[in-house]
Amino acid sequence: MNQARMWLVVKPTVGIPLFLGAVAITSLVVHFAILNNTTWFPAFFGG
């Protein structure tokens, strides 16, 4: 792991859930933006 020194500053019990939460929130924001700004994405979700 080439970023091992990062865990000297941030504990893994805090950093890993924070990272995974940020990934989930980013994914939801991107999907929401695509849903509101395209016509094919809502049609795809609607079947």
C-alpha positions in Angstrom: 0.0 0.0 0.0 1.7 3.2 -1.2 -0.4 5.5 1.0 0.3 3.7 4.3 1.4 6.9 6.1 -2.0 8.4 5.7 -3.3 6.0 8.5 -0.8 7.6 10.9 -3.0 10.8 10.7 -6.5 9.2 10.2 -7.5 6.1 12.0 -8.9 3.4 9.7 -12.0 3.1 11.8 -12.8 6.7 10.9 -11.3 7.0 7.4 -12.7 3.9 5.7 -16.4 4.6 6.6 -15.9 8.2 5.7 -14.5 7.3 2.3 -17.2 4.7 1.6 -19.9 7.3 2.6 -18.4 9.9 0.3 -18.4 7.4 -2.6 -22.1 6.5 -1.9 -23.1 10.2 -1.7 -21.2 11.0 -4.9 -22.9 8.1 -6.7 -26.4 9.3 -5.6 -25.7 12.9 -6.6 -24.5 11.8 -10.1 -27.5 9.5 -10.6 -29.9 12.3 -9.5 -28.2 14.8 -11.9 -28.5 12.4 -14.8 -32.1 11.6 -13.9 -33.0 15.3 -14.0 -31.0 16.3 -17.0 -31.7 13.6 -19.6 -34.7 12.1 -21.2 -33.5 8.5 -21.7 -32.5 7.8 -18.1 -36.0 8.2 -16.6 -37.4 6.1 -19.5 -34.8 3.4 -18.7 -35.8 3.3 -15.1 -39.5 3.3 -16.0 -39.1 0.3 -18.3 
